[in-house]
């Protein structure tokens, strides 16, 4: 672990040097991310001006669910955003070759190549909404609850990264899997709100096909309404493990069949 941490730190320093050459891009990205999050919160308030309760959920409860969902998504965005390029151009132009020439696991190199600092916007908004929910009594803070909160956040981040890696790895066979990845990742937007407000088809897809509901709404439901520990937090951890095993297995298989663009 110390060896990999040292390598990651070296990659991170190099990325910061390149980032400082174009500070404007960073601030534009951060502002854009904050704008998107703010528009989502504004949408909630506009809806609740007309409807006091949404399928039995209050504005305070929905604010926590929205904020909670942004934290694991923000962690994934921060550390694993470079996976998007695997789906769109690495296989097409042979850029993936360089990952096979280094004595470092290819997936670890994907994580090292870029840290997407504009994800700070998602993390700030998510953390602020969770803090407000604690302050107004929507969420009760306990020692066990704090541990479960961290567990749920980390498991949620694994689910986000696993879904992204699975669809991106299809590029080893499709050459360009970006449209499929984009379509699958868009489903996460549904799970910032209670899945019960959607038709059964969307509920099924967001839970069992592209399981973003287990990264956001289901664990958030546990903290808001004290739902079953087994069907929320434990289920989320199990889904995260299964999703990771499937995604990483597809990625490894894809690496084994990969052919350079010049071959």
VOFIZA-611612 format. One record per residue (C-alpha): residue in three letters; x, y, z. Coordinates in pm, whole numbers, padded with zeros to 5 digits, always signed. Layout:
AlaXYZ/...
This chain:
Unk+00000+00000+00000/Unk+00286+00239+00078/Unk+00431+00176-00269/Unk+00103+00256-00444/Unk+00042+00561-00226/Unk+00386+00695-00321/Unk+00316+00642-00692/Unk-00025+00807-00662/Unk+00132+01106-00488/Unk+00386+01145-00772/Unk+00111+01131-01036/Unk-00095+01378-00834/Unk+00191+01628-00818/Unk+00241+01608-01193/Unk-00130+01661-01254/Unk-00135+01967-01028/Unk+00156+02115-01224/Unk-00036+02074-01550/Unk-00353+02210-01387/Unk-00180+02526-01268/Unk-00093+02606-01630/Unk-00463+02657-01699/Unk-00630+02781-01379/Unk-00923+02921-01575/Unk-01036+02573-01683/Unk-01045+02461-01321/Unk-01254+02756-01202/Unk-01492+02727-01496/Unk-01539+02358-01418/Unk-01592+02429-01048/Unk-01842+02706-01121/Unk-02028+02484-01367/Unk-02052+02203-01114/Unk-02178+02439-00843/Unk-02433+02584-01086/Unk-02570+02239-01172/Unk-02604+02150-00803/Unk-02769+02481-00721/Unk-03018+02437-01005/Unk-03110+02094-00868/Unk-03178+02240-00523/Unk-03377+02526-00676/Unk-03587+02270-00862/Unk-03675+02103-00531/Unk-03795+02428-00378/Unk-03998+02519-00685/Unk-04172+02182-00673/Unk-04250+02217-00303/Unk-04404+02560-00354/Unk-04681+02375-00536/Unk-04674+02038-00354/Unk-04612+02040+00025/Unk-04532+01667+00027/Unk-04390+01453-00252/Unk-04519+01098-00206/Unk-04504+01155+00171/Unk-04155+01310+00171/Unk-04099+01661+00309/Unk-03862+01920+00165/Unk-03620+01869+00457/Unk-03606+01494+00397/Unk-03558+01539+00024/Unk-03281+01792+00083/Unk-03091+01530+00285/Unk-03145+01261+00019/Unk-03023+01500-00250/Unk-02719+01602-00046/Unk-02635+01247+00054/Unk-02644+01131-00309/Unk-02393+01397-00414/Unk-02118+01284-00175/Unk-02044+00933-00315/Unk-02097+01068-00666/Unk-01852+01348-00590/Unk-01590+01104-00457/Unk-01622+00897-00774/Unk-01600+01214-00984/Unk-01292+01329-00792/Unk-01086+01010-00816/Unk-01223+00806-01108/Unk-01334+01057-01369/Unk-01060+00957-01614/Unk-01245+00629-01677/Unk-01469+00827-01913/Unk-01178+00855-02158/Unk-01142+00478-02163/Unk-01491+00461-02310/Unk-01435+00725-02576/Unk-01077+00745-02703/Unk-00816+00526-02531/Unk-00902+00214-02729/Unk-00979+00404-03049/Unk-00643+00580-03075/Unk-00428+00322-02900/Unk-00362+00546-02599/Unk-00426+00249-02371/Unk-00093+00101-02490/Unk+00105+00308-02242/Unk-00079+00149-01950/Unk+00044-00192-02062/Unk+00407-00080-02086/Unk+00439+00028-01725/Unk+00492-00218-01436/Unk+00177-00084-01266/Unk-00177-00229-01284/Unk-00370-00056-01567/Unk-00671+00030-01352/Unk-00452+00196-01090/Unk-00300+00407-01367/Unk-00649+00516-01473/Unk-00707+00646-01121/Unk-00367+00815-01110/Unk-00387+01003-01438/Unk-00636+01267-01329/Unk-00796+01408-01016/Unk-01106+01602-01117/Unk-01099+01890-00870/Unk-01423+02044-00992/Unk-01590+01755-00805/Unk-01535+01975-00500/Unk-01861+02143-00602/Unk-02060+01823-00553/Unk-01886+01747-00225/Unk-01942+02098-00090/Unk-02312+02104-00179/Unk-02366+01750-00053/Unk-02182+01817+00273/Unk-02370+02145+00327/Unk-02712+01982+00280/Unk-02620+01699+00517/Unk-02499+01955+00774/Unk-02827+02149+00744/Unk-03023+01825+00787/Unk-02835+01753+01109/Unk-02882+02111+01232/Unk-03259+02115+01177/Unk-03309+01774+01336/Unk-03397+01582+01019/Unk-03106+01348+01093/Unk-02996+01239+01439/Unk-02623+01196+01494/Unk-02505+00890+01688/Unk-02172+00712+01707/Unk-02302+00403+01527/Unk-02490+00619+01279/Unk-02171+00810+01195/Unk-01985+00486+01123/Unk-02271+00362+00906/Unk-02280+00696+00726/Unk-01913+00668+00630/Unk-01966+00304+00528/Unk-02263+00400+00312/Unk-02072+00684+00145/Unk-01774+00463+00059/Unk-01994+00179-00066/Unk-02188+00429-00277/Unk-01868+00561-00432/Unk-01769+00203-00521/Unk-02105+00154-00693/Unk-02063+00470-00899/Unk-01710+00374-01004/Unk-01811+00014-01077/Unk-02097+00116-01306/Unk-01868+00360-01487/Unk-01590+00101-01523/Unk-01828-00168-01650/Unk-01970+00044-01933/Unk-01632+00200-02015/Unk-01467-00144-02039/Unk-01712-00241-02312/Unk-01498-00020-02537/Unk-01249-00308-02560/Unk-01510-00482-02776/Unk-01712-00184-02909/Unk-01413+00051-02961/Unk-01627+00341-02837/Unk-01871+00277-02553/Unk-01919+00641-02452/Unk-02288+00661-02561/Unk-02369+00348-02357/Unk-02180+00480-02055/Unk-02346+00818-02078/Unk-02691+00658-02101/Unk-02623+00432-01803/Unk-02474+00709-01592/Unk-02770+00939-01655/Unk-02984+00700-01450/Unk-02808+00834-01140/Unk-03008+01156-01180/Unk-03327+00966-01095/Unk-03189+00843-00763/Unk-03136+01189-00614/Unk-03505+01168-00526/Unk-03721+00891-00372/Unk-03748+00611-00626/Unk-04109+00549-00517/Unk-04220+00854-00718/Unk-04119+00683-01044/Unk-04290+00408-01246/Unk-04203+00049-01155/Unk-03983+00012-01463/Unk-03752+00296-01359/Unk-03744+00165-01002/Unk-03634-00177-01125/Unk-03365-00043-01359/Unk-03219+00196-01100/Unk-03204-00079-00838/Unk-03116-00401-01021/Unk-02977-00312-01365/Unk-02778+00006-01301/Unk-02791+00004-00918/Unk-02750+00373-00840/Unk-03049+00359-00604/Unk-02834+00153-00366/Unk-02570+00428-00373/Unk-02806+00710-00285/Unk-03176+00675-00204/Unk-03183+00342-00017/Unk-02904+00420+00232/Unk-03035+00776+00272/Unk-03374+00628+00355/Unk-03216+00445+00648/Unk-03091+00769+00805/Unk-03411+00963+00741/Unk-03675+00709+00839/Unk-03486+00438+01028/Unk-03560+00176+00767/Unk-03429-00180+00803/Unk-03050-00191+00842/Unk-03037-00512+00637/Unk-03236-00384+00338/Unk-03049-00052+00322/Unk-02688-00036+00445/Unk-02607-00410+00432/Unk-02780-00440+00095/Unk-02578-00143-00034/Unk-02246-00297+00074/Unk-02339-00628-00089/Unk-02441-00456-00412/Unk-02115-00256-00409/Unk-01909-00575-00376/Unk-02102-00754-00650/Unk-02089-00452-00883/Unk-01715-00415-00830/Unk-01640-00784-00895/Unk-01845-00779-01216/Unk-01701-00448-01341/Unk-01340-00534-01265/Unk-01377-00880-01419/Unk-01509-00726-01741/Unk-01222-00476-01736/Unk-00960-00751-01689/Unk-01115-00956-01968/Unk-01116-00650-02190/Unk-00748-00585-02121/Unk-00668-00944-02217/Unk-00835-00907-02559/Unk-00716-00551-02624/Unk-00536-00488-02952/Unk-00344-00171-03022/Unk-00489+00068-03280/Unk-00186+00000-03501/Unk-00209-00381-03491/
